[in-house]
Amino acid sequence: MELLLDVPSALEYVGPAVDLIAHACPSGTLSPRRVAFNLRTALAEALTNAIAYGNHYDRQRMVRVRMEITPEAVRVHVADDGAGFDPSVVPDPLLPENIEREDGRGLFVLRHLVDREAVLTSPGRDLHLTKLLAIGSTRTAKLPQGAK
């Protein structure tokens, strides 16, 4: 199954887009907890980052979402029109000098809610999130070196 969705670059569309995508996930695909918390939270964070940092709240630009459901996983691809970023330069929010910052936790949260996360497409403006259907799977993060 595949779902395609174009989301205008305004934060008021994040909630409805997340609801639509979560409800499109067939019953039994992921546990209710994984849909209610992991998938929804990760997708909301990815959409918010794409709208804010990728498309700079430009309502003329869309964030493109593609959800694929396979027997092994639910994959969500989020792409924006921005210049991209290098995930290796995003500050670690756990370092003492970053604890008081109000930003910089999005990728950290994403990496802990999904089983696989990758920033693809040079420049890095296409985020792929994978939630494996198997229970007890491990989390991995594959990030390109030197992406701009």
Sequence and secondary structure as in RCSB ss.txt:
>XXXX:A:sequence
MELLLDVPSALEYVGPAVDLIAHACPSGTLSPRRVAFNLRTALAEALTNAIAYGNHYDRQRMVRVRMEITPEAVR
VHVADDGAGFDPSVVPDPLLPENIEREDGRGLFVLRHLVDREAVLTSPGRDLHLTKLLAIGSTRTAKLPQGAK
>XXXX:A:secstr
 EEEEEEESSGGGHHHHHHHHHHHS TTSS HHIIIIIIHHHHHHHHHHIIIIISTT TTSEEEEEEEE SSEEE
EEEE SS    GGGS  TTSGGGTT SS  HHHHHHHHSSEEEEETTTT EEEEEEESSTT   EEE  TT  
